[in-house]
Amino acid sequence: MFPLIFLGYILLEIAVFILVGDAIGVLPTLGLILLSGVVGIGLMRVQGFGMIARMRTEQAAGRVPGREVLHGFMILLAGILLLLPGFVTDILGLLLFIPAVRDGAWNLLKNKLTVVTNVRGFRGRRAPADRVVDLDDEEFHRTEPRASDGKPGSSPWIQHDDDRRD
């Protein structure tokens, strides 16, 4: 069955090449094929980076980014389709770059897919983004902790040279 579908696809691409080449000429047809590859790379880059940012936002909020993972896969597939020579693949690739088309595919597939995530961090929890402090080297400095009596250096967790045992 698959070989027949593949053969049908090849014949359809050849027929579309002939029709487009007859309508606009050979060089413009080849130019369109090259242009679609360049456009595919550009769209895949722009939309791919945006999708990665949305995945990170979903994960930081504690939600499973299932929709974003599927959208990311469809953007990758769209870029590959635009890189393949052929007008039928270009049309399919351009359709996959449209968010409404990807949302329609998500609505069809969301009940059939399972997204498994790997949660990192202490005891399976991640620190919320608003509780993370990012310091540069100039801003960070270490001081000896003070004990409950207020004297520096009397922490039981810090060993001094005279406290070490060989």
C-alpha positions as CSV (number, residue, x, y, z in Angstrom):
1,M,0.0,0.0,0.0
2,F,2.8,2.4,1.0
3,P,4.7,2.0,-2.3
4,L,1.5,2.9,-4.3
5,I,0.9,6.0,-2.2
6,F,4.6,7.0,-2.6
7,L,4.4,6.4,-6.4
8,G,1.2,8.5,-6.5
9,Y,2.9,11.3,-4.6
10,I,5.8,11.3,-7.1
11,L,3.5,11.4,-10.1
12,L,1.5,14.2,-8.5
13,E,4.7,16.3,-7.9
14,I,5.9,15.7,-11.5
15,A,2.5,16.8,-12.8
16,V,2.5,20.0,-10.7
17,F,6.1,20.7,-11.9
18,I,5.0,20.4,-15.5
19,L,2.0,22.6,-15.0
20,V,3.9,25.3,-13.1
21,G,6.8,25.1,-15.5
22,D,4.5,25.4,-18.5
23,A,2.7,28.4,-16.9
24,I,5.7,30.5,-15.7
25,G,8.8,28.8,-17.3
26,V,11.6,26.6,-16.2
27,L,13.9,29.1,-14.5
28,P,11.1,30.8,-12.4
29,T,9.9,27.3,-11.4
30,L,13.4,26.4,-10.2
31,G,13.6,29.8,-8.5
32,L,10.4,29.1,-6.6
33,I,11.7,25.7,-5.4
34,L,14.9,27.3,-4.1
35,L,13.0,30.2,-2.6
36,S,10.7,27.8,-0.7
37,G,13.7,26.1,0.9
38,V,15.1,29.4,2.1
39,V,11.7,30.5,3.4
40,G,11.3,27.1,5.1
41,I,14.6,27.5,6.9
42,G,13.7,31.1,8.0
43,L,10.2,30.2,9.2
44,M,11.5,27.1,11.0
45,R,14.1,29.2,12.8
46,V,11.8,32.0,13.9
47,Q,8.8,29.8,14.9
48,G,11.1,27.2,16.4
49,F,12.7,29.6,18.8
50,G,9.3,31.0,19.8
51,M,8.0,27.4,20.4
52,I,11.0,26.6,22.6
53,A,10.3,29.8,24.7
54,R,6.6,28.7,25.1
55,M,7.7,25.2,26.1
56,R,9.9,26.7,28.8
57,T,7.1,29.0,30.0
58,E,4.7,26.0,30.3
59,Q,7.3,24.0,32.2
60,A,8.1,26.8,34.6
61,A,4.4,27.2,35.3
62,G,4.3,23.5,36.2
63,R,2.2,22.5,33.3
64,V,3.0,19.7,30.8
65,P,3.9,21.3,27.5
66,G,2.1,18.7,25.3
67,R,0.6,21.1,22.9
68,E,3.9,22.9,22.5
69,V,5.8,19.7,21.9
70,L,3.3,18.7,19.1
71,H,3.5,22.2,17.6
72,G,7.3,22.0,17.7
73,F,7.2,18.7,15.9
74,M,4.9,20.1,13.3
75,I,7.1,23.1,12.8
76,L,10.1,20.8,12.2
77,L,8.1,18.7,9.8
78,A,6.9,21.9,8.0
79,G,10.6,23.0,7.6
80,I,11.5,19.6,6.2
81,L,8.6,19.6,3.8
82,L,9.6,23.1,2.5
83,L,13.2,21.9,2.0
84,L,12.1,18.9,-0.1
85,P,11.8,19.9,-3.8
86,G,8.2,20.0,-4.9
87,F,5.1,22.2,-4.8
88,V,2.8,19.7,-3.0
89,T,5.3,19.4,-0.1
90,D,5.7,23.2,-0.1
91,I,1.9,23.7,0.3
92,L,1.7,21.1,3.1
93,G,4.7,22.7,4.8
94,L,3.3,26.2,4.6
95,L,0.0,24.9,6.0
96,L,1.8,23.4,9.0
97,F,3.3,26.8,9.7
98,I,-0.2,28.3,10.3
99,P,-1.0,28.1,14.0
100,A,-4.7,27.4,13.4
101,V,-3.8,24.3,11.3
102,R,-1.5,23.1,14.1
103,D,-4.2,23.8,16.7
104,G,-6.6,21.7,14.6
105,A,-4.1,18.8,14.6
106,W,-3.7,19.2,18.3
107,N,-7.4,19.0,18.9
108,L,-7.5,15.8,16.8
109,L,-4.5,14.2,18.5
110,K,-4.5,15.4,22.1
111,N,-6.6,12.5,23.5
112,K,-4.4,10.0,21.6
113,L,-1.0,11.3,22.8
114,T,0.8,10.9,26.1
115,V,3.5,13.4,27.0
116,V,6.0,12.2,29.6
117,T,8.1,14.8,31.3
118,N,11.2,14.4,33.4
119,V,11.1,16.8,36.4
120,R,14.5,17.8,37.7
121,G,15.3,19.3,41.0
122,F,15.2,18.6,44.7
123,R,12.5,16.0,45.5
124,G,11.0,16.4,42.1
125,R,10.2,20.1,42.6
126,R,11.6,23.0,40.8
127,A,12.1,26.5,42.3
128,P,9.5,28.9,40.9
129,A,11.0,31.5,38.5
130,D,10.2,34.4,40.9
131,R,12.3,32.8,43.7
132,V,15.5,32.5,41.7
133,V,18.1,35.1,42.2
134,D,20.6,35.6,39.4
135,L,23.8,37.3,40.5
136,D,26.9,38.3,38.5
137,D,30.4,37.6,39.8
138,E,30.7,41.2,41.0
139,E,27.5,41.0,42.9
140,F,28.2,37.8,44.7
141,H,30.5,37.6,47.7
142,R,30.8,35.1,50.5
143,T,31.0,35.9,54.2
144,E,31.4,33.6,57.0
145,P,28.1,32.6,58.6
146,R,27.3,33.9,62.0
147,A,26.3,31.7,64.8
148,S,23.3,32.3,67.1
149,D,25.7,34.2,69.4
150,G,26.5,36.6,66.5
151,K,30.2,35.7,66.3
152,P,31.6,35.0,62.9
153,G,33.1,31.7,62.0
154,S,31.5,29.6,64.7
155,S,29.3,27.5,62.4
156,P,29.5,23.7,62.9
157,W,29.5,23.3,59.1
158,I,32.8,25.2,58.6
159,Q,36.0,23.5,59.5
160,H,39.0,25.8,60.2
161,D,42.6,24.7,59.8
162,D,43.0,24.1,63.5
163,D,39.8,22.0,63.6
164,R,40.8,19.5,60.9
165,R,41.8,16.1,61.8
166,D,44.4,14.2,59.6
